[in-house]
Amino acid sequence: QVQLVESGGGLVQAGGSLKLSCAASGRTFSSYAMGWFRQAPGKEREFVASITWNGDYSYYSDSVNGRFTISRDNAKNTVYLQMNSLKPEDTAVYYCAADPSYYGRRGSMYDFWGVGTQVTVSS
């Protein structure tokens, strides 16, 4: 089992930056692929970014590519999402997810989820 707790959300003006963190419990964190997803009011959950267990590969949605960066620190059992040049359309609840093998875009393939952190970008 892996328990995930997101933090770092908040209110920011358009063009600003935020860094989300996702702290994981369990000694096997370093063997899990991690993903970030988001869900805006009235919309479906969407993929944001993912990273392999060792950090060698990362993937991004087209909407955040070049603005967001996913990273991980296995010694701290934490995955991060650095968000720059934020836009009002980035407003959503952001969730981190973990899976022992899958690191793709399909949220249904991830086994473990956090409860989310709210990000609000004002115009």
Secondary structure as a PSIPRED ss2 file (coil, helix, strand):
# PSIPRED VFORMAT (PSIPRED V4.0)

   1 Q C   1.000  0.000  0.000
   2 V C   1.000  0.000  0.000
   3 Q C   1.000  0.000  0.000
   4 L E   0.000  0.000  1.000
   5 V E   0.000  0.000  1.000
   6 E E   0.000  0.000  1.000
   7 S E   0.000  0.000  1.000
   8 G C   1.000  0.000  0.000
   9 G C   1.000  0.000  0.000
  10 G E   0.000  0.000  1.000
  11 L E   0.000  0.000  1.000
  12 V E   0.000  0.000  1.000
  13 Q E   0.000  0.000  1.000
  14 A C   1.000  0.000  0.000
  15 G C   1.000  0.000  0.000
  16 G C   1.000  0.000  0.000
  17 S C   1.000  0.000  0.000
  18 L E   0.000  0.000  1.000
  19 K E   0.000  0.000  1.000
  20 L E   0.000  0.000  1.000
  21 S E   0.000  0.000  1.000
  22 C E   0.000  0.000  1.000
  23 A E   0.000  0.000  1.000
  24 A E   0.000  0.000  1.000
  25 S C   1.000  0.000  0.000
  26 G C   1.000  0.000  0.000
  27 R C   1.000  0.000  0.000
  28 T C   1.000  0.000  0.000
  29 F H   0.000  1.000  0.000
  30 S H   0.000  1.000  0.000
  31 S H   0.000  1.000  0.000
  32 Y C   1.000  0.000  0.000
  33 A E   0.000  0.000  1.000
  34 M E   0.000  0.000  1.000
  35 G E   0.000  0.000  1.000
  36 W E   0.000  0.000  1.000
  37 F E   0.000  0.000  1.000
  38 R E   0.000  0.000  1.000
  39 Q E   0.000  0.000  1.000
  40 A C   1.000  0.000  0.000
  41 P C   1.000  0.000  0.000
  42 G C   1.000  0.000  0.000
  43 K C   1.000  0.000  0.000
  44 E C   1.000  0.000  0.000
  45 R C   1.000  0.000  0.000
  46 E E   0.000  0.000  1.000
  47 F E   0.000  0.000  1.000
  48 V E   0.000  0.000  1.000
  49 A E   0.000  0.000  1.000
  50 S E   0.000  0.000  1.000
  51 I E   0.000  0.000  1.000
  52 T C   1.000  0.000  0.000
  53 W C   1.000  0.000  0.000
  54 N C   1.000  0.000  0.000
  55 G C   1.000  0.000  0.000
  56 D C   1.000  0.000  0.000
  57 Y C   1.000  0.000  0.000
  58 S E   0.000  0.000  1.000
  59 Y E   0.000  0.000  1.000
  60 Y E   0.000  0.000  1.000
  61 S C   1.000  0.000  0.000
  62 D C   1.000  0.000  0.000
  63 S C   1.000  0.000  0.000
  64 V C   1.000  0.000  0.000
  65 N E   0.000  0.000  1.000
  66 G C   1.000  0.000  0.000
  67 R C   1.000  0.000  0.000
  68 F E   0.000  0.000  1.000
  69 T E   0.000  0.000  1.000
  70 I E   0.000  0.000  1.000
  71 S E   0.000  0.000  1.000
  72 R E   0.000  0.000  1.000
  73 D E   0.000  0.000  1.000
  74 N C   1.000  0.000  0.000
  75 A C   1.000  0.000  0.000
  76 K C   1.000  0.000  0.000
  77 N C   1.000  0.000  0.000
  78 T E   0.000  0.000  1.000
  79 V E   0.000  0.000  1.000
  80 Y E   0.000  0.000  1.000
  81 L E   0.000  0.000  1.000
  82 Q E   0.000  0.000  1.000
  83 M E   0.000  0.000  1.000
  84 N C   1.000  0.000  0.000
  85 S C   1.000  0.000  0.000
  86 L C   1.000  0.000  0.000
  87 K C   1.000  0.000  0.000
  88 P H   0.000  1.000  0.000
  89 E H   0.000  1.000  0.000
  90 D H   0.000  1.000  0.000
  91 T C   1.000  0.000  0.000
  92 A E   0.000  0.000  1.000
  93 V E   0.000  0.000  1.000
  94 Y E   0.000  0.000  1.000
  95 Y E   0.000  0.000  1.000
  96 C E   0.000  0.000  1.000
  97 A E   0.000  0.000  1.000
  98 A E   0.000  0.000  1.000
  99 D E   0.000  0.000  1.000
 100 P C   1.000  0.000  0.000
 101 S C   1.000  0.000  0.000
 102 Y C   1.000  0.000  0.000
 103 Y C   1.000  0.000  0.000
 104 G C   1.000  0.000  0.000
 105 R C   1.000  0.000  0.000
 106 R C   1.000  0.000  0.000
 107 G H   0.000  1.000  0.000
 108 S H   0.000  1.000  0.000
 109 M H   0.000  1.000  0.000
 110 Y C   1.000  0.000  0.000
 111 D C   1.000  0.000  0.000
 112 F E   0.000  0.000  1.000
 113 W E   0.000  0.000  1.000
 114 G C   1.000  0.000  0.000
 115 V C   1.000  0.000  0.000
 116 G C   1.000  0.000  0.000
 117 T E   0.000  0.000  1.000
 118 Q E   0.000  0.000  1.000
 119 V E   0.000  0.000  1.000
 120 T E   0.000  0.000  1.000
 121 V E   0.000  0.000  1.000
 122 S E   0.000  0.000  1.000
 123 S C   1.000  0.000  0.000
